[in-house]
């Protein structure tokens, strides 16, 4: 069967695939599933894959259960339905990421795994872009001409193309922990070209942090925010968490 086209960058799917390659096989929900490109990879790995999307009519992968699901509402699954949940390129498109995380906590099993990705608005390039322009590359002002350009072929499905909710490391980690998840690791999609040019600023940021008391750095997740995965990370930040 031909692999469905990916709506997200292949590097994100490759990272998720690598994270699950050696995992114990079980049931996994891919949401939002798009055309089914990531679901195809997960099924090839031997997982029992279910899918959900706000627009199930665009789903192309045969033989996989697909249900209409709105991340801003109650998802169409019972409590503790899945061993794994994968949410790639979803939270930045919705109004209420907190609702989505609560729903994930409801439908994932105890000790289940959640993998979630968001655009990395906290890497050094994006921090500087925001300083000089007032916005990041993933969350540009949504003027009418910009919206027309971003939605492209999805004019009647604008949610697919629009990034409406910037969410960074701190906000996402808070939502995970507030809903009973424990953050286990942070990953990148791929390294960004030219990040070496920002190293002097990165060193300055990290030097400044050294003058902050350790207890305050820990309380503010300062070391995590200045880590290679976040400060020098790629376009996308990928978090792996466990339901505890």
C-alpha positions in Angstrom: 0.0 0.0 0.0 1.3 3.5 -0.9 2.2 5.6 2.2 -0.1 8.5 2.7 1.3 12.0 2.3 2.5 13.6 5.5 1.1 17.0 6.7 4.0 17.3 9.2 7.7 17.3 8.4 9.1 13.8 7.9 11.7 14.5 10.5 9.0 14.7 13.2 7.5 11.3 12.2 11.0 9.8 12.0 11.7 10.9 15.6 8.4 9.5 16.9 9.0 6.3 15.0 12.5 6.0 16.7 11.0 6.6 20.1 8.5 3.8 19.7 10.7 1.4 17.7 11.8 -0.5 20.8 8.7 0.0 22.9 6.4 -2.8 24.1 3.8 -3.2 21.4 0.2 -2.1 22.3 -2.7 0.1 21.3 -1.9 3.6 20.1 -4.0 6.6 19.2 -2.7 8.9 16.5 -4.5 12.3 16.8 -4.7 14.4 14.7 -4.1 11.7 12.1 -4.2 13.8 8.9 -3.9 11.6 5.8 -2.5 8.7 7.9 1.3 9.0 7.3 2.3 8.6 10.9 -0.3 5.8 11.4 1.3 4.0 8.5 4.7 4.1 10.2 3.3 2.9 13.6 1.4 0.1 12.0 4.5 -1.0 10.2 6.2 -1.2 13.6 3.5 -3.6 14.8 1.3 -1.3 16.9 -2.5 -1.7 17.1 -3.3 1.8 15.6 -6.4 3.8 15.9 -6.8 7.3 14.5 -8.8 10.4 15.0 -9.0 13.8 13.3 -11.3 16.8 13.1 -11.6 16.0 9.4 -11.7 12.2 9.0 -12.7 12.6 5.4 -9.1 13.4 4.5 -7.8 10.2 6.0 -6.3 7.8 3.4 -5.0 4.7 5.2 -7.1 1.6 4.7 -7.8 -0.9 7.4 -7.4 1.6 10.3 -10.2 2.8 12.5 -10.7 6.6 12.0 -13.1 8.6 14.1 -14.0 12.3 14.1 -12.4 13.9 17.1 -12.1 17.5 18.2 -9.2 18.3 20.5 -11.1 21.2 21.9 -13.9 18.8 23.0 -14.5 15.3 24.5 -12.8 12.7 22.4 -14.9 9.7 21.2 -13.1 7.1 23.4 -13.6 5.5 26.8 -11.4 6.0 29.8 -8.1 4.1 29.7 -8.5 3.0 26.1 -4.9 3.2 24.9 -1.3 2.2 25.9 0.1 5.1 23.8 -1.2 8.4 22.5 0.7 10.4 19.8 -0.3 14.0 19.1 1.9 15.5 16.4 1.3 19.0 15.1 -2.0 19.3 17.0 -1.9 21.6 20.0 -0.8 24.7 18.2 -3.9 24.5 15.9 -6.5 24.5 18.7 -8.0 27.0 21.1 -7.7 24.9 24.3 -4.5 22.8 24.6 -5.4 22.2 28.3 -8.5 20.4 27.2 -6.6 18.1 24.9 -4.1 17.2 27.6 -6.9 16.4 30.0 -8.6 14.2 27.4 -5.3 12.4 26.8 -5.0 11.8 30.5 -8.5 10.4 30.6 -8.2 7.9 27.7 -4.6 6.7 28.2 -4.0 3.8 30.5 -2.1 4.1 33.8 1.6 4.0 33.0 0.7 4.7 29.4 2.9 6.9 27.2 2.0 10.2 25.6 4.2 11.7 22.8 3.3 15.3 21.9 4.9 17.8 19.6 4.7 21.6 19.3 6.7 24.2 17.3 9.8 25.1 19.3 9.2 28.8 20.0 12.0 28.8 22.7 15.1 28.0 20.6 17.5 30.9 20.3 16.6 31.8 16.7 12.9 32.1 17.5 13.7 34.1 20.7 15.7 36.6 18.7 13.1 36.6 15.9 10.4 37.5 18.4 12.6 40.2 19.9 13.1 42.0 16.6 9.8 41.3 14.9 7.3 40.7 17.7 6.4 37.2 16.4 8.0 33.8 15.8 8.3 32.1 12.4 5.6 29.6 13.4 3.1 32.1 14.8 2.9 35.0 12.5 0.1 37.7 12.8 -3.1 36.3 11.2 -4.1 39.1 8.9 -6.6 38.2 6.2 -3.9 38.0 3.4 -1.7 35.8 5.7 -4.6 33.5 6.5 -5.4 33.1 2.8 -1.7 32.1 2.2 -1.5 29.8 5.1 -4.6 27.8 4.6 -3.8 27.2 0.9 -5.7 24.2 -0.4 -7.5 23.7 3.0 -9.6 26.9 2.7 -12.7 25.1 4.1 -10.5 23.4 6.8 -8.6 26.4 8.1 -7.5 24.6 11.3 -5.2 22.4 9.3 -3.1 25.4 8.2 -3.3 27.9 11.0 -1.1 28.0 14.1 -3.2 29.9 16.6 -1.8 29.0 20.0 1.9 29.4 20.8 2.8 26.9 23.6 6.4 26.5 24.8 8.3 24.2 27.1 7.1 25.6 30.4 3.4 25.8 29.5 3.4 22.3 28.0 5.3 20.7 30.9 2.9 22.4 33.4 -0.1 21.0 31.6 1.4 17.5 31.5 2.2 17.5 35.2 -1.0 19.1 36.2 -2.9 16.2 34.5 -0.9 13.3 36.0 1.9 12.9 33.5 5.6 12.8 34.3 7.9 14.2 31.6 10.5 11.6 30.8 12.4 13.2 27.8 12.5 16.0 25.3 13.6 15.5 21.7 14.0 17.5 18.5 12.9 16.8 15.0 16.3 17.6 13.5 19.1 20.0 14.0 18.7 23.5 12.5 21.3 24.6 10.0 23.4 27.6 11.0 22.7 27.4 14.8 26.5 27.8 15.3 26.1 31.5 14.5 24.0 31.9 17.7 26.5 30.1 20.0 28.0 33.3 21.5 24.5 34.4 22.6 23.7 30.9 23.9 26.9 30.9 26.0 26.0 34.3 27.4 22.5 33.1 28.3 24.0 30.1 30.1 26.6 32.2 31.8 23.9 34.5 33.1 22.0 31.5 34.4 25.1 30.4 36.4 24.7 33.5 38.6 21.1 32.4 39.6 20.8 30.3 42.8 20.4 26.6 42.0 17.1 26.4 43.9 15.7 29.3 41.8 16.9 27.7 38.5 15.2 24.5 39.5 12.0 26.2 40.4 11.9 28.0 37.1 13.1 25.1 34.9 15.9 27.4 33.8 18.4 24.7 33.0 15.8 22.8 31.0 14.9 26.0 29.1 18.6 26.5 28.3 19.2 22.8 27.3 20.4 21.8 23.8 17.0 20.3 23.1 15.2 23.6 23.7 17.6 26.5 23.3 19.5 24.9 20.4 16.7 22.7 19.3 15.1 22.3 15.9 11.8 23.6 14.5 9.8 21.2 16.6 10.0 20.1 20.3 8.8 16.6 21.0 8.0 15.5 24.6 7.6 12.0 25.9 5.6 11.6 29.1 4.3 8.8 31.2 0.9 8.7 33.0 1.6 8.1 36.6 
